[in-house]
């Protein structure tokens, strides 16, 4: 009887803590051996000169959600997860939005109908809470946590934002039941006040978007979320941190032993508010919330990643069309800072951007890359050790990475179901050449060779994380 289905030979295996040259043996969709010179397999793949990395875990993805700013997301679960696979991501956690007046489970059933039988890679759901009533908090959420939906998101801004009392209620449930609370931390009242000021003054260009939500607005929301977390004594994760001032608040909490986790995204590492100086509609390609900051900000965020203040780098993928009256241009004939749907695509380019700008340029080491893009999100959201690492017993989700491969990102190169990429023309060093999901080859040299619908829904474990204390998550 053949010992292995697949052996990946001669590669450099990288985890969040170790780098070692060895072979990887795969049997029945799982990693069954890490050793030198493995033999006796149905298939051998030579990875000499390559990194053998765990498939990426993108824990912040928006697919096929209700209209936002009146605009539909263009990526389905089939197209979005196919793009993820091309970029080396083998697990996503998307969002299921609570519909007011309906049981949470009915809302989740709607999202399962979209994903089940369509997703290319394995997936889970975060729940977006818009109406956490006493019944929802005390009956519906606990039942869903038991069924593997162990994280939910609270907004401090946008229509349907939660007030502090509602957020505290959800935190109490999270503490009792073992869930992770994700917070979009911005002060809605400040944003509305500033937006009205600019609107009344006729300052409606896209440049007003970043001015209506400056760093202090995110800083205040972040500190308020941390204070509520401290009061309840429950872990929280601040999503898509854009500014160094919010980052400083997270560090403040971590230094005091509070269980505060931070996530940022490639767009905040790549862009500054100068993108809104572009003429006409061009700046709308870079409109996302919170907005990008000043020229000093990206370097500060990279330092936060390198020092372990940030545990997670996600894409916050939002696939809106650009050159369409049903896309970002739906707001009118001229761009108005309050009428363009905020969000950009990024599910496919996430890993390559972080590798190229981070590892290839010496800003972070390869282990930190693996930690923030795969291992830590798997740990924080109850998927580890099945996902997010190269280890015996883990799913054989593997990306064979060519660290020297150079690409220029273009819309034509990518596979997201949109008509643009904000990363057009960015030069990349490092790219996945083969991608495996549960031992099955799904991408080979830029060609998709998997099957739609092969992705499996992931029931996640209850959350049991240790205080971050300014360091990457190392254990669950």
Secondary structure, 3 states (H helix, E strand, C coil): CCCEEEEEEEEEEECCCCEEEEEEEEECCEEEEEECCCCCEEEEEECCCCEEEECEEEEEECCCCCCECCECCCCCHHHHHHHHHHCCEEEEEEEEECCCCCCHHHHHHHHHHHHCCCCCCEEEEEEECCCCCHHHHHHHHHHHHHCCCCEEEEECCCCCCCCHHHHHHHHHHHHHHCCEEEEECCCHHHHHHHHHHHHHCCCCCCHHHHHHCCHHHHHHHHHHHHHHHHHHCCCEEECCCCCHHHHHHHHHHHHCCCCEEEEEEHHHHHCCHHHHHCCCCHHHHHCCCCCCCCCCHHHHHHHHHHCCCCCEEECCECCCCCCCCCCHHHHCCCCCCCCCCCCECCCCCHHHHHHHHHHHCCCCCHHHHHHHHHHHHHHHCCCCCCCCCCCCCCECCEEEEEEEEEEECCCCCCCCCCCCCCCCCCEEEEEEEEEEECCEEEEECCEECCCCCCCCECCCCCCCCCCCCCCCCCCC
